[in-house]
Amino acid sequence: MASLGGLGPDPYPGHEGGNTLSAPAEDPSAPAGAVRPTPSLELFQTVLYVGSVTVSAFASQLRTASLRATRPRMAVLAALHQHPHADTETVIDLVRTDIGAVSHQAVYDVLRVLTDAGLVRRIQPAGATARYEARVADNHHHLVCRTCGEISDVDCAVGEAPCLTASDDHGFVVDEAEVVYWGTCPTCATASATASAHE
């Protein structure tokens, strides 16, 4: 995974707003007339790719949703683009690998904010832990393996939400349908067949 940590440590630690890529406030302890060093243009011109998405695209997504583009938020988006259907612990590990120390609570908060903003989708198949993905707004469905828990995306067959027609909508205006197909993934099916053949 491309690392947001590739941007290096926060060049302006302690500035208002946390780990963002904005310019620092003036240093009140600097002597009058002192020239503040210009941040390296490399910092602002670096374009990192995560899969087919640039880190600047993550920042743009966040700003479009009226959210600040903080390193933890961009790291969570990067993690979910690289590892769809990741659980919270996996996201925490990926974010820590990417940007260093970050608390569990910070990642939980980022996941909640991104989910509320519609940038991340939370799914929780019955009996499983919550999973998160960055593929949103297309009303796709999921295949879940009963043996190993692997989750795969399934596109909507009709191509538009809600993707299913209820036999009786009871007066509801249905705008989304969530379908989970349960079964056995190819890896587990092969392992099961192999085990049965050796018995």
C-alpha positions as CSV (number, residue, x, y, z in Angstrom):
1,M,0.0,0.0,0.0
2,A,1.3,3.5,-0.8
3,S,1.9,5.2,2.4
4,L,0.6,8.6,3.4
5,G,3.5,8.4,5.8
6,G,5.6,8.9,2.7
7,L,4.8,12.6,3.2
8,G,6.9,12.3,6.3
9,P,6.0,13.5,9.8
10,D,3.7,16.4,10.3
11,P,6.0,19.3,9.1
12,Y,4.3,21.7,11.5
13,P,3.7,19.8,14.7
14,G,1.4,21.5,17.2
15,H,-0.3,23.7,14.6
16,E,-4.0,24.2,14.9
17,G,-6.0,21.5,13.1
18,G,-3.9,18.4,13.8
19,N,-2.2,16.5,11.1
20,T,-3.4,18.4,8.0
21,L,-1.3,19.5,5.0
22,S,-2.0,23.2,5.5
23,A,0.5,25.9,6.2
24,P,1.5,26.6,9.8
25,A,0.5,29.6,11.8
26,E,3.1,32.4,12.3
27,D,5.7,31.5,15.0
28,P,5.0,34.0,17.8
29,S,8.5,33.3,19.3
30,A,10.4,34.3,16.1
31,P,12.2,37.6,16.2
32,A,10.5,40.5,14.5
33,G,11.3,40.6,10.8
34,A,12.4,37.0,10.7
35,V,11.7,35.2,7.4
36,R,9.8,32.0,7.9
37,P,11.3,29.2,5.8
38,T,9.1,28.2,2.9
39,P,7.8,24.6,3.1
40,S,9.3,22.3,0.5
41,L,7.2,22.3,-2.6
42,E,7.7,18.6,-2.7
43,L,5.4,18.2,0.3
44,F,2.5,19.8,-1.6
45,Q,3.3,18.5,-5.1
46,T,3.7,14.8,-4.1
47,V,1.1,12.7,-5.8
48,L,0.8,9.3,-4.2
49,Y,-1.3,6.5,-5.7
50,V,-3.3,4.0,-3.7
51,G,-4.6,1.5,-6.2
52,S,-6.0,3.8,-8.9
53,V,-6.9,6.7,-6.6
54,T,-4.5,9.5,-5.7
55,V,-4.1,10.8,-2.2
56,S,-5.2,14.2,-3.5
57,A,-8.4,12.6,-4.6
58,F,-9.0,11.5,-1.0
59,A,-8.4,15.1,0.2
60,S,-10.9,16.3,-2.5
61,Q,-13.5,13.7,-1.4
62,L,-13.1,14.9,2.2
63,R,-13.4,18.6,1.3
64,T,-16.4,17.9,-0.9
65,A,-18.1,16.3,2.1
66,S,-17.2,19.5,4.2
67,L,-14.5,17.5,6.1
68,R,-10.9,18.5,6.8
69,A,-8.4,16.4,5.0
70,T,-6.5,15.0,8.0
71,R,-3.8,12.3,7.7
72,P,-5.9,9.8,9.8
73,R,-8.9,10.3,7.5
74,M,-6.9,10.0,4.4
75,A,-5.1,6.9,5.8
76,V,-8.4,5.3,6.6
77,L,-9.7,6.0,3.1
78,A,-6.4,4.6,1.6
79,A,-6.7,1.5,3.8
80,L,-10.3,0.8,2.7
81,H,-9.4,1.4,-1.0
82,Q,-6.6,-1.2,-0.7
83,H,-8.5,-3.6,1.6
84,P,-12.2,-3.5,1.0
85,H,-14.4,-5.2,3.6
86,A,-11.7,-4.6,6.3
87,D,-12.8,-4.9,10.0
88,T,-12.0,-2.2,12.5
89,E,-8.9,-3.9,13.9
90,T,-7.5,-4.4,10.4
91,V,-8.1,-0.7,9.6
92,I,-6.3,0.3,12.8
93,D,-3.3,-1.9,11.9
94,L,-3.1,-0.5,8.4
95,V,-3.4,3.1,9.5
96,R,-0.7,2.6,12.2
97,T,1.6,1.1,9.6
98,D,0.9,4.1,7.3
99,I,1.1,7.1,9.6
100,G,2.4,5.8,12.9
101,A,0.8,6.1,16.3
102,V,-3.0,6.6,16.3
103,S,-5.5,5.5,19.0
104,H,-8.2,3.0,18.5
105,Q,-10.7,5.7,19.4
106,A,-9.4,8.0,16.7
107,V,-9.9,5.4,14.0
108,Y,-13.4,4.5,15.3
109,D,-14.2,8.2,15.2
110,V,-12.8,8.6,11.7
111,L,-14.8,5.5,10.5
112,R,-18.0,7.0,12.1
113,V,-17.5,10.4,10.5
114,L,-16.7,8.9,7.1
115,T,-19.7,6.6,7.3
116,D,-22.0,9.5,8.3
117,A,-20.6,11.6,5.4
118,G,-21.4,8.7,2.9
119,L,-17.7,8.2,2.0
120,V,-17.5,4.8,3.6
121,R,-20.1,2.0,3.9
122,R,-20.5,-0.1,7.0
123,I,-21.7,-3.6,6.5
124,Q,-22.3,-6.3,9.1
125,P,-23.5,-9.7,7.9
126,A,-25.4,-11.6,10.5
127,G,-23.0,-13.1,13.1
128,A,-20.0,-11.2,11.8
129,T,-18.1,-8.2,12.9
130,A,-18.7,-4.9,11.2
131,R,-16.7,-4.4,8.0
132,Y,-16.1,-1.2,6.1
133,E,-15.6,-0.4,2.4
134,A,-15.0,2.7,0.3
135,R,-17.3,1.5,-2.5
136,V,-20.4,3.5,-1.9
137,A,-23.6,4.8,-3.7
138,D,-23.9,2.0,-6.2
139,N,-26.2,-0.3,-4.2
140,H,-24.0,-3.4,-4.7
141,H,-24.5,-6.5,-2.7
142,H,-22.2,-9.0,-1.0
143,L,-21.3,-12.7,-1.1
144,V,-20.2,-14.1,2.3
145,C,-18.5,-17.4,2.8
146,R,-20.0,-19.4,5.7
147,T,-16.7,-21.1,6.3
148,C,-14.0,-18.4,6.3
149,G,-16.0,-15.2,6.3
150,E,-14.6,-13.9,3.1
151,I,-16.8,-11.1,1.6
152,S,-17.0,-10.3,-2.1
153,D,-18.9,-7.6,-4.0
154,V,-21.8,-8.5,-6.3
155,D,-23.0,-5.8,-8.7
156,C,-26.7,-5.0,-8.8
157,A,-28.2,-6.9,-11.7
158,V,-30.7,-4.2,-12.7
159,G,-28.2,-1.4,-12.4
160,E,-30.2,1.0,-10.3
161,A,-31.3,1.3,-6.7
162,P,-33.1,-0.3,-4.9
163,C,-32.1,-3.2,-7.2
164,L,-35.0,-5.3,-5.9
165,T,-38.7,-5.0,-6.1
166,A,-40.5,-5.8,-2.8
167,S,-43.7,-7.9,-3.2
168,D,-45.3,-5.5,-0.7
169,D,-43.7,-2.2,0.2
170,H,-46.3,-1.5,3.0
171,G,-46.3,2.1,1.9
172,F,-42.6,2.6,2.3
173,V,-40.6,4.5,-0.3
174,V,-37.9,2.0,-0.8
175,D,-34.6,3.6,-1.9
176,E,-32.1,0.9,-1.0
177,A,-32.0,-2.9,-0.7
178,E,-29.2,-4.8,1.0
179,V,-28.7,-8.3,0.0
180,V,-26.2,-10.8,1.5
181,Y,-25.7,-14.0,-0.4
182,W,-24.4,-16.8,1.9
183,G,-22.4,-19.7,0.6
184,T,-18.9,-21.2,0.4
185,C,-16.1,-19.5,-1.4
186,P,-14.0,-21.4,-4.0
187,T,-11.0,-21.8,-1.7
188,C,-13.2,-23.3,1.1
189,A,-15.2,-25.5,-1.3
190,T,-11.9,-26.9,-2.8
191,A,-10.5,-27.5,0.7
192,S,-13.8,-29.3,1.8
193,A,-13.8,-31.4,-1.4
194,T,-10.1,-32.4,-0.8
195,A,-10.8,-33.2,2.8
196,S,-13.8,-35.4,1.9
197,A,-11.8,-37.2,-0.7
198,H,-9.1,-38.2,1.9
199,E,-11.7,-39.6,4.4
